[in-house]
Amino acid sequence: MRQTLIASTLILTAISLGSAVGRAEPQLPTLRPPPPPPIKPYVAVPVTPPTNVNDSGFVAFRKQLADVAEHKDRGALAKLIVAHDFFWVQDKDLADKRKPGVDNLAKAIGLDAKDGSGWATLAGYAGDSTGEPLPDHPAIVCAPAEPGVDTKAFEALIKATQSEPPEWGYPAKSGIEVRDAAKPDAAVVDKLGLTLVRVLPDSAPPDDPKQPAFLHIATPSGKAGYVPAEAISSLAGDQMCYTKDAGGWKIAGYFGGAGQ
């Protein structure tokens, strides 16, 4: 299950004292947030990228799904979802079996959000070529697929860096350039290998939505810098699941999503 790794910066405001008649208002100095801890090198834990679904029909299906998302065509989307037994699982199956699959999927991914974020989410799944069989259900494939990571090595990394699992992601490929500013033409300070990468908490969306989003990261060598947000995937997040029947590929269910 995927999701972008973004956290907000803490802002502290100045505090002023009240005044007494005939006296000037004394002011306390502006309070500033403490400096961030220094970036330290950490063990480079290898990651094996998830595998693609090598099926020409699935490739064609994803293109069709991308077109549906681009045109926000709910009717066309309904035809790409299984007619029966659509599932929506969090800690239990939340799907209302009395309703068509498109209604359940719409609720799970926020398809009716006024800002269009639900359709953007759908487009993101359409663009993901990876997939892995659902345990005990080999006819169902879920995406994005999880990467291969040594669990014990990851646990040791978490302990050594005193961090939390959601702070970590992995690069889409080896050789991604790390820059000294959140700009595509900024100086390169490092390059990423296929290892876990720590995303720093001051990563935030750009002020101008027309500008590309960057993540502030710490590299295993102990350098801090910026990489395009789409270049880093999270280790866990929501998944869309698919199945193939006589009529081709269909959306079979969803893991994660919003609450009811």
LUMRO-977698 format. One line per field, with one value per residue (C-alpha): residue number from 1; residue in three letters; x, y, z. Coordinates in steps of 0.001 Angstrom, whole numbers. Layout:
i <- NUM | ... .
aa <- ALA | ... .
east <- X | ... .
north <- Y | ... .
up <- Z | ... .
//
This chain:
i <- 1 | 2 | 3 | 4 | 5 | 6 | 7 | 8 | 9 | 10 | 11 | 12 | 13 | 14 | 15 | 16 | 17 | 18 | 19 | 20 | 21 | 22 | 23 | 24 | 25 | 26 | 27 | 28 | 29 | 30 | 31 | 32 | 33 | 34 | 35 | 36 | 37 | 38 | 39 | 40 | 41 | 42 | 43 | 44 | 45 | 46 | 47 | 48 | 49 | 50 | 51 | 52 | 53 | 54 | 55 | 56 | 57 | 58 | 59 | 60 | 61 | 62 | 63 | 64 | 65 | 66 | 67 | 68 | 69 | 70 | 71 | 72 | 73 | 74 | 75 | 76 | 77 | 78 | 79 | 80 | 81 | 82 | 83 | 84 | 85 | 86 | 87 | 88 | 89 | 90 | 91 | 92 | 93 | 94 | 95 | 96 | 97 | 98 | 99 | 100 | 101 | 102 | 103 | 104 | 105 | 106 | 107 | 108 | 109 | 110 | 111 | 112 | 113 | 114 | 115 | 116 | 117 | 118 | 119 | 120 | 121 | 122 | 123 | 124 | 125 | 126 | 127 | 128 | 129 | 130 | 131 | 132 | 133 | 134 | 135 | 136 | 137 | 138 | 139 | 140 | 141 | 142 | 143 | 144 | 145 | 146 | 147 | 148 | 149 | 150 | 151 | 152 | 153 | 154 | 155 | 156 | 157 | 158 | 159 | 160 | 161 | 162 | 163 | 164 | 165 | 166 | 167 | 168 | 169 | 170 | 171 | 172 | 173 | 174 | 175 | 176 | 177 | 178 | 179 | 180 | 181 | 182 | 183 | 184 | 185 | 186 | 187 | 188 | 189 | 190 | 191 | 192 | 193 | 194 | 195 | 196 | 197 | 198 | 199 | 200 | 201 | 202 | 203 | 204 | 205 | 206 | 207 | 208 | 209 | 210 | 211 | 212 | 213 | 214 | 215 | 216 | 217 | 218 | 219 | 220 | 221 | 222 | 223 | 224 | 225 | 226 | 227 | 228 | 229 | 230 | 231 | 232 | 233 | 234 | 235 | 236 | 237 | 238 | 239 | 240 | 241 | 242 | 243 | 244 | 245 | 246 | 247 | 248 | 249 | 250 | 251 | 252 | 253 | 254 | 255 | 256 | 257 | 258 | 259 | 260 .
aa <- MET | ARG | GLN | THR | LEU | ILE | ALA | SER | THR | LEU | ILE | LEU | THR | ALA | ILE | SER | LEU | GLY | SER | ALA | VAL | GLY | ARG | ALA | GLU | PRO | GLN | LEU | PRO | THR | LEU | ARG | PRO | PRO | PRO | PRO | PRO | PRO | ILE | LYS | PRO | TYR | VAL | ALA | VAL | PRO | VAL | THR | PRO | PRO | THR | ASN | VAL | ASN | ASP | SER | GLY | PHE | VAL | ALA | PHE | ARG | LYS | GLN | LEU | ALA | ASP | VAL | ALA | GLU | HIS | LYS | ASP | ARG | GLY | ALA | LEU | ALA | LYS | LEU | ILE | VAL | ALA | HIS | ASP | PHE | PHE | TRP | VAL | GLN | ASP | LYS | ASP | LEU | ALA | ASP | LYS | ARG | LYS | PRO | GLY | VAL | ASP | ASN | LEU | ALA | LYS | ALA | ILE | GLY | LEU | ASP | ALA | LYS | ASP | GLY | SER | GLY | TRP | ALA | THR | LEU | ALA | GLY | TYR | ALA | GLY | ASP | SER | THR | GLY | GLU | PRO | LEU | PRO | ASP | HIS | PRO | ALA | ILE | VAL | CYS | ALA | PRO | ALA | GLU | PRO | GLY | VAL | ASP | THR | LYS | ALA | PHE | GLU | ALA | LEU | ILE | LYS | ALA | THR | GLN | SER | GLU | PRO | PRO | GLU | TRP | GLY | TYR | PRO | ALA | LYS | SER | GLY | ILE | GLU | VAL | ARG | ASP | ALA | ALA | LYS | PRO | ASP | ALA | ALA | VAL | VAL | ASP | LYS | LEU | GLY | LEU | THR | LEU | VAL | ARG | VAL | LEU | PRO | ASP | SER | ALA | PRO | PRO | ASP | ASP | PRO | LYS | GLN | PRO | ALA | PHE | LEU | HIS | ILE | ALA | THR | PRO | SER | GLY | LYS | ALA | GLY | TYR | VAL | PRO | ALA | GLU | ALA | ILE | SER | SER | LEU | ALA | GLY | ASP | GLN | MET | CYS | TYR | THR | LYS | ASP | ALA | GLY | GLY | TRP | LYS | ILE | ALA | GLY | TYR | PHE | GLY | GLY | ALA | GLY | GLN .
east <- 0 | 1269 | 1146 | 3314 | 5661 | 4859 | 4914 | 4342 | 6920 | 6284 | 5965 | 6295 | 4875 | 6276 | 4700 | 4222 | 3414 | 373 | 884 | 146 | -1141 | 1644 | 4306 | 5863 | 5018 | 7976 | 8498 | 9873 | 12284 | 10843 | 10838 | 12507 | 12217 | 15266 | 17725 | 17167 | 19491 | 22531 | 22206 | 24205 | 25209 | 23190 | 23469 | 22390 | 19772 | 19297 | 15892 | 14740 | 12285 | 8827 | 8193 | 5992 | 2953 | 4083 | 705 | -180 | -3826 | -2942 | -929 | -3908 | -6224 | -4065 | -4106 | -7876 | -8027 | -5761 | -8094 | -11091 | -9291 | -8293 | -11883 | -13404 | -15824 | -17616 | -19805 | -16793 | -15086 | -18065 | -17511 | -13939 | -14993 | -16152 | -19921 | -19970 | -17974 | -16015 | -14098 | -12868 | -10718 | -9242 | -9478 | -12563 | -14460 | -16252 | -17822 | -21597 | -22545 | -25913 | -24209 | -22259 | -18489 | -17987 | -19862 | -17671 | -14474 | -15601 | -15986 | -12670 | -10564 | -12645 | -13696 | -16316 | -13884 | -14388 | -10659 | -10423 | -7967 | -9861 | -9442 | -5774 | -5438 | -7025 | -4617 | -1728 | -2802 | -3224 | 388 | 1763 | 2911 | 3819 | 1694 | 1805 | -597 | -2951 | -2045 | -4381 | -5987 | -3518 | -6124 | -6069 | -3138 | -2657 | -634 | 1631 | 3623 | 5816 | 9604 | 11886 | 13520 | 15335 | 12967 | 15627 | 17940 | 15094 | 14249 | 17897 | 17946 | 14842 | 16423 | 19789 | 18264 | 15485 | 12987 | 9614 | 8801 | 6698 | 9817 | 11399 | 10965 | 12913 | 13953 | 12262 | 15693 | 19384 | 21228 | 18559 | 20288 | 20004 | 20130 | 20977 | 17677 | 14134 | 14775 | 15370 | 18487 | 20064 | 23539 | 23834 | 25179 | 24711 | 23108 | 20853 | 21371 | 18690 | 18560 | 16147 | 16036 | 14991 | 12481 | 12893 | 9875 | 10081 | 9109 | 6043 | 4090 | 5303 | 3622 | 2950 | 987 | 2454 | 5919 | 7162 | 7056 | 10298 | 11079 | 13776 | 15788 | 18844 | 21118 | 22974 | 26211 | 24811 | 24005 | 20710 | 19149 | 16089 | 14675 | 11472 | 8568 | 7616 | 11110 | 10500 | 7914 | 6702 | 7078 | 3418 | 239 | -3076 | -3406 | -5772 | -6507 | -7327 | -8495 | -8725 | -11860 | -13207 | -13862 | -10358 | -8911 | -11184 | -10770 | -11602 | -11119 | -9184 | -7042 | -6953 | -8739 | -10812 | -13038 | -16762 .
north <- 0 | 3412 | 6780 | 9951 | 10636 | 14253 | 16006 | 19645 | 22022 | 23281 | 27077 | 28952 | 32496 | 35442 | 36122 | 39630 | 40671 | 42755 | 46418 | 48599 | 52201 | 54700 | 52031 | 50670 | 47116 | 44847 | 42189 | 38702 | 37700 | 35742 | 32046 | 29991 | 26256 | 24286 | 23464 | 20074 | 17303 | 16840 | 14362 | 11258 | 8443 | 5257 | 1699 | 1351 | -1418 | -2909 | -2910 | -5193 | -3246 | -4779 | -6697 | -5629 | -7539 | -8820 | -9218 | -7302 | -7276 | -5633 | -2960 | -2204 | -2180 | 370 | 2643 | 2398 | 3153 | 6181 | 7513 | 7054 | 8944 | 11768 | 12281 | 11613 | 9184 | 7391 | 5380 | 4022 | 3265 | 1180 | -1120 | -1766 | -3088 | -6621 | -7025 | -9002 | -9484 | -6221 | -5922 | -2927 | -4037 | -2196 | -4187 | -5792 | -5710 | -2350 | -2859 | -2519 | -5605 | -4056 | -1342 | -1600 | -1816 | 1682 | 3180 | 1310 | 2226 | 5854 | 5966 | 4234 | 6617 | 9801 | 9857 | 12525 | 14973 | 18426 | 18953 | 15951 | 14154 | 10874 | 10835 | 11736 | 8720 | 6524 | 7898 | 7026 | 3398 | 3352 | 4444 | 1674 | -1401 | -3526 | -6176 | -9114 | -12019 | -11671 | -14373 | -17367 | -15733 | -16178 | -15031 | -11549 | -9161 | -6072 | -2965 | -1284 | -4389 | -4326 | -4191 | -6825 | -5684 | -7666 | -7284 | -7737 | -5226 | -2721 | -3204 | -2627 | 529 | 1880 | 1254 | 2754 | 5942 | 6214 | 6666 | 5257 | 3020 | 5687 | 7893 | 5503 | 4948 | 3629 | 5070 | 4038 | 3281 | 3552 | 6768 | 9336 | 12667 | 14392 | 18194 | 20892 | 22737 | 21835 | 22820 | 20590 | 22577 | 22794 | 21408 | 17637 | 16621 | 12839 | 9967 | 7238 | 3527 | 872 | 1189 | 2520 | 6316 | 8442 | 11204 | 14212 | 15698 | 19130 | 17760 | 19671 | 20369 | 23343 | 26713 | 26893 | 23804 | 24275 | 23564 | 19974 | 18521 | 17574 | 15531 | 16507 | 13380 | 12135 | 9842 | 6863 | 8851 | 11467 | 14194 | 16064 | 17089 | 17034 | 14589 | 14681 | 13328 | 10830 | 9302 | 7885 | 5257 | 4465 | 1008 | 689 | 2207 | 1505 | -1057 | -1523 | -5139 | -6626 | -9898 | -11313 | -12989 | -13921 | -10258 | -9110 | -7327 | -5737 | -3913 | -6473 | -4568 | -2106 | -2240 | 873 | 4099 | 6510 | 5506 | 5052 .
up <- 0 | -1064 | -110 | -485 | 2582 | 3485 | 6901 | 7929 | 9463 | 13008 | 13241 | 16527 | 16843 | 18808 | 22206 | 23637 | 27198 | 28131 | 28955 | 32016 | 31774 | 31192 | 30620 | 27446 | 26429 | 27143 | 24462 | 24809 | 22048 | 19152 | 19859 | 17172 | 16574 | 17663 | 14877 | 13262 | 14377 | 12165 | 9334 | 10079 | 7722 | 8020 | 6752 | 3113 | 3230 | -278 | -1937 | -4724 | -6919 | -7402 | -10606 | -13510 | -14717 | -18106 | -19727 | -22907 | -21878 | -18568 | -20367 | -22606 | -19590 | -17770 | -20815 | -20878 | -17166 | -17643 | -20340 | -18044 | -15263 | -17604 | -18764 | -15319 | -16970 | -14146 | -16517 | -18372 | -15063 | -13942 | -16936 | -15802 | -12370 | -11579 | -11624 | -8374 | -5184 | -5274 | -1987 | -39 | 2862 | 5809 | 9028 | 7472 | 4179 | 4031 | 601 | 494 | -1503 | -2331 | -4372 | -7632 | -7428 | -8805 | -5837 | -3375 | -5220 | -5429 | -1665 | -1047 | -3155 | -2783 | -6415 | -5746 | -4130 | -5614 | -6105 | -8422 | -6138 | -6454 | -10219 | -9766 | -7464 | -10115 | -12714 | -10413 | -10286 | -14054 | -14379 | -12165 | -14069 | -11022 | -9374 | -6986 | -6409 | -3479 | -921 | -1220 | -4274 | -7177 | -9714 | -8153 | -8638 | -6439 | -7191 | -6475 | -5615 | -2536 | -2945 | -1486 | 1784 | 4468 | 7425 | 10103 | 8417 | 8213 | 11899 | 12798 | 10654 | 12400 | 15790 | 14851 | 13429 | 16059 | 13249 | 12247 | 9235 | 7430 | 7235 | 4734 | 1033 | -1918 | -5298 | -8518 | -10000 | -9261 | -10059 | -9131 | -8559 | -5190 | -5461 | -2943 | -3498 | -4521 | -8120 | -11149 | -12116 | -8639 | -8045 | -7596 | -4176 | -4323 | -6244 | -4904 | -5221 | -4828 | -1051 | 1544 | 1749 | 4711 | 3927 | 6231 | 8054 | 6462 | 3041 | 1856 | -1341 | -3410 | -2882 | -6610 | -7763 | -11239 | -9879 | -9477 | -5971 | -4239 | -1153 | 1325 | 2019 | 3845 | 1863 | 3378 | 3092 | 5477 | 2952 | 2842 | -452 | -2663 | -5194 | -7286 | -5234 | -7934 | -7739 | -4254 | -3391 | 105 | 1595 | 2450 | 1144 | -468 | -3252 | -6172 | -7037 | -10439 | -11886 | -15391 | -16703 | -20121 | -20840 | -19910 | -16889 | -14277 | -10983 | -8309 | -5075 | -2954 | 188 | 2345 | 1493 | 3509 | 6421 | 6059 .
//
